[in-house]
């Protein structure tokens, strides 16, 4: 990557992490389509490598009130999803991956804004975890399927449950990618460049949490993510 691509990627991911720290979701939903447009090598592996740093900080900050049964069933479901995601990355390449990224990112936005309120069950949690694992491993965005199943939780419980799910889940995706031979030394270098942006973004989100309009920011994230995903699709198709 060039110097300007690296710098722009760091700025994008800093903003993304500040958004997640303030609102409680949306870092990769915001960042991944933009990073893919900056340089396709930024996703999904470098983003997944650095995600445990973000989610570790969030887990520590939002600790308490974890719904352990929900966490257990979604993580069990994630395992086969990760395996399928690794196979997909080995199967698709080049423009096909760009199309896959764009379609799955639009699906992620659609799931988040759909307003669906499914009744939570073990089967639903397993299915949501599986879809989340596949999407996270192939695209780097796996939150919406699981977030939908937690629609009735209060804010502290939602954040306290989602943060360790992301922490453990992204770590599982990284292990799966490593076993599948999808991680290179350059991916680690790129992730190291993104790590300071994670720490700075989480730090900036502290004073923002009480001042930011979560609903307005969420809408902006959805719109920008959708536009970037469509742009990525058009670039891959044309």
C-alpha positions as CSV (number, residue, x, y, z in Angstrom):
1,X,0.0,0.0,0.0
2,X,1.1,3.6,-0.6
3,X,1.6,6.1,2.2
4,X,-1.6,8.0,1.4
5,X,-3.6,4.8,1.4
6,X,-2.2,3.8,4.8
7,X,-2.9,7.2,6.2
8,X,-6.5,7.4,4.8
9,X,-7.2,3.8,6.1
10,X,-6.1,4.8,9.6
11,X,-8.4,7.9,9.6
12,X,-11.3,5.8,8.4
13,X,-10.8,3.2,11.0
14,X,-10.3,5.8,13.8
15,X,-13.7,7.3,12.9
16,X,-15.2,3.8,12.7
17,X,-13.9,2.8,16.2
18,X,-15.1,6.1,17.7
19,X,-18.5,5.4,16.3
20,X,-18.7,2.0,17.8
21,X,-17.4,3.2,21.1
22,X,-20.0,5.9,21.2
23,X,-23.0,4.1,19.7
24,X,-22.2,0.5,20.5
25,X,-22.0,-1.0,17.0
26,X,-21.0,-0.2,13.4
27,X,-17.2,0.0,13.3
28,X,-16.7,-2.6,10.5
29,X,-20.1,-1.8,8.9
30,X,-18.8,1.7,8.4
31,X,-15.2,1.0,7.7
32,X,-15.1,-2.2,5.5
33,X,-16.7,-0.9,2.3
34,X,-14.6,2.3,2.5
35,X,-11.4,0.3,3.2
36,X,-12.2,-2.0,0.3
37,X,-12.4,1.0,-2.0
38,X,-9.1,2.4,-0.7
39,X,-7.3,-0.8,-1.2
40,X,-8.9,-4.3,-1.4
41,X,-5.9,-5.8,0.6
42,X,-7.2,-4.0,3.7
43,X,-10.2,-6.5,4.0
44,X,-11.1,-8.8,5.4
45,X,-7.9,-10.2,7.0
46,X,-6.2,-7.0,8.4
47,X,-9.5,-5.8,9.8
48,X,-10.2,-9.1,11.5
49,X,-6.6,-9.2,12.9
50,X,-7.1,-5.8,14.6
51,X,-10.7,-6.3,15.6
52,X,-9.8,-8.2,18.9
53,X,-8.0,-5.1,20.0
54,X,-11.2,-3.0,19.6
55,X,-13.4,-5.6,21.0
56,X,-11.1,-6.3,23.9
57,X,-11.2,-2.7,24.9
58,X,-15.0,-2.6,24.5
59,X,-15.4,-5.8,26.5
60,X,-13.4,-4.4,29.4
61,X,-15.3,-1.1,29.3
62,X,-18.8,-2.7,29.0
63,X,-18.1,-5.6,31.4
64,X,-21.0,-6.9,33.5
65,X,-24.6,-8.0,32.7
66,X,-23.4,-10.7,30.1
67,X,-26.2,-13.1,29.0
68,X,-24.0,-16.2,29.1
69,X,-26.5,-18.6,27.4
70,X,-26.9,-16.2,24.4
71,X,-23.1,-15.9,24.2
72,X,-22.6,-19.7,24.2
73,X,-25.2,-20.5,21.5
74,X,-24.1,-17.8,19.1
75,X,-20.5,-18.8,19.4
76,X,-21.3,-22.5,18.8
77,X,-23.2,-21.4,15.7
78,X,-20.3,-19.3,14.5
79,X,-17.9,-22.2,14.2
80,X,-19.4,-23.8,11.0
81,X,-20.0,-20.3,9.6
82,X,-16.3,-19.5,10.0
83,X,-15.4,-22.8,8.2
84,X,-17.7,-21.9,5.3
85,X,-16.3,-18.4,5.1
86,X,-12.7,-19.8,4.8
87,X,-13.8,-22.0,1.9
88,X,-15.5,-19.1,0.2
89,X,-12.4,-17.0,0.4
90,X,-10.4,-19.9,-1.1
91,X,-13.0,-20.2,-3.9
92,X,-13.6,-16.6,-4.9
93,X,-10.9,-14.2,-6.2
94,X,-10.5,-10.7,-7.7
95,X,-13.7,-9.1,-8.9
96,X,-15.8,-12.1,-7.6
97,X,-14.7,-11.2,-4.1
98,X,-15.6,-7.5,-4.7
99,X,-19.1,-8.6,-5.7
100,X,-19.3,-10.9,-2.7
101,X,-18.2,-8.1,-0.4
102,X,-20.8,-5.7,-1.8
103,X,-23.7,-8.1,-1.7
104,X,-23.0,-9.2,1.9
105,X,-22.4,-5.6,3.1
106,X,-25.8,-4.6,1.6
107,X,-27.3,-7.7,3.4
108,X,-25.7,-6.5,6.6
109,X,-27.2,-3.1,6.3
110,X,-30.6,-4.5,5.3
111,X,-30.6,-6.8,8.3
112,X,-29.8,-3.9,10.7
113,X,-32.5,-1.5,9.3
114,X,-35.2,-4.2,8.6
115,X,-36.9,-3.7,12.0
116,X,-37.3,-7.4,12.3
117,X,-37.9,-8.6,15.9
118,X,-37.5,-12.4,15.9
119,X,-38.4,-14.4,18.9
120,X,-35.1,-15.7,20.4
121,X,-34.5,-19.4,20.6
122,X,-31.5,-21.7,20.6
123,X,-32.0,-22.5,16.9
124,X,-32.2,-18.9,16.1
125,X,-29.1,-18.1,18.0
126,X,-27.2,-20.9,16.3
127,X,-28.4,-19.7,12.9
128,X,-27.5,-16.1,13.6
129,X,-24.1,-17.1,14.9
130,X,-23.5,-19.2,11.7
131,X,-24.5,-16.3,9.4
132,X,-22.5,-13.9,11.5
133,X,-19.4,-16.2,11.3
134,X,-19.6,-16.5,7.5
135,X,-20.1,-12.8,7.0
136,X,-17.3,-11.8,9.4
137,X,-14.8,-14.2,7.9
138,X,-15.5,-13.3,4.3
139,X,-16.3,-9.6,4.6
140,X,-15.3,-8.5,8.2
141,X,-18.8,-7.5,9.1
142,X,-20.6,-10.1,11.3
143,X,-22.6,-8.1,13.8
144,X,-26.1,-7.6,12.3
145,X,-27.4,-11.2,12.4
146,X,-26.6,-11.5,16.1
147,X,-27.7,-8.0,17.0
148,X,-31.2,-8.7,15.6
149,X,-31.6,-11.6,18.0
150,X,-30.8,-9.3,21.0
151,X,-33.4,-6.6,20.0
152,X,-35.2,-6.8,23.4
153,X,-32.2,-6.4,25.6
154,X,-31.5,-3.2,27.5
155,X,-28.5,-1.1,26.4
156,X,-26.0,-2.2,29.1
157,X,-26.9,-5.9,28.6
158,X,-26.8,-5.6,24.8
159,X,-23.3,-4.0,24.8
160,X,-22.0,-6.3,27.5
161,X,-23.1,-9.4,25.5
162,X,-22.1,-8.2,22.1
163,X,-18.6,-7.1,23.0
164,X,-17.3,-10.5,24.2
165,X,-19.1,-12.2,21.3
166,X,-17.2,-10.0,18.9
167,X,-14.0,-10.5,20.8
168,X,-14.2,-14.3,20.8
169,X,-15.9,-14.5,17.4
170,X,-13.4,-12.5,15.5
171,X,-10.6,-14.5,17.2
172,X,-12.3,-17.7,15.9
173,X,-12.4,-16.2,12.4
174,X,-8.7,-15.3,12.6
175,X,-7.8,-18.9,13.6
176,X,-9.9,-20.3,10.8
177,X,-8.2,-18.0,8.3
178,X,-4.8,-19.0,9.6
179,X,-5.6,-22.7,9.3
180,X,-6.9,-22.0,5.7
181,X,-3.6,-20.3,4.8
182,X,-5.3,-17.0,4.2
183,X,-3.1,-14.8,6.4
184,X,0.2,-13.3,5.2
185,X,2.9,-11.3,6.9
186,X,1.7,-8.2,5.1
187,X,-1.7,-8.6,6.7
188,X,0.0,-8.4,10.1
189,X,1.9,-5.3,9.1
190,X,-1.3,-3.6,7.9
191,X,-3.1,-4.6,11.1
192,X,-0.3,-3.0,13.1
193,X,-0.8,0.3,11.2
194,X,-4.5,0.2,12.1
195,X,-4.0,-0.6,15.8
196,X,-3.2,3.0,16.9
197,X,-6.4,4.1,15.2
198,X,-8.4,1.6,17.3
199,X,-7.0,2.9,20.6
200,X,-7.4,6.5,19.6
201,X,-11.0,5.9,18.4
202,X,-12.1,4.2,21.6
203,X,-10.5,7.0,23.6
204,X,-12.3,9.6,21.6
205,X,-15.6,7.8,22.0
206,X,-15.6,8.3,25.8
207,X,-16.7,11.9,25.9
208,X,-18.8,11.5,22.8
209,X,-21.1,8.8,24.4
210,X,-23.2,11.3,26.3
211,X,-23.4,13.9,23.5
212,X,-23.9,12.0,20.3
213,X,-27.3,11.4,18.7
214,X,-27.1,7.6,18.3
215,X,-30.1,7.4,16.0
216,X,-28.8,10.1,13.6
217,X,-25.3,8.6,13.6
218,X,-26.7,5.1,12.9
219,X,-28.6,6.4,9.9
220,X,-25.5,8.0,8.6
221,X,-23.5,4.8,9.0
222,X,-26.2,2.9,7.1
223,X,-26.3,5.4,4.3
224,X,-22.6,5.7,3.9
225,X,-22.1,1.9,4.1
226,X,-24.7,1.3,1.5
227,X,-23.3,3.9,-0.9
228,X,-19.8,2.4,-0.5
229,X,-21.1,-1.1,-1.0
230,X,-22.9,-0.1,-4.2
231,X,-19.7,1.6,-5.4
232,X,-17.7,-1.5,-4.7
233,X,-20.2,-3.6,-6.6
234,X,-20.2,-1.3,-9.6
235,X,-16.4,-1.3,-9.7
236,X,-16.2,-5.1,-9.5
237,X,-18.9,-5.5,-12.2
238,X,-17.6,-2.9,-14.6
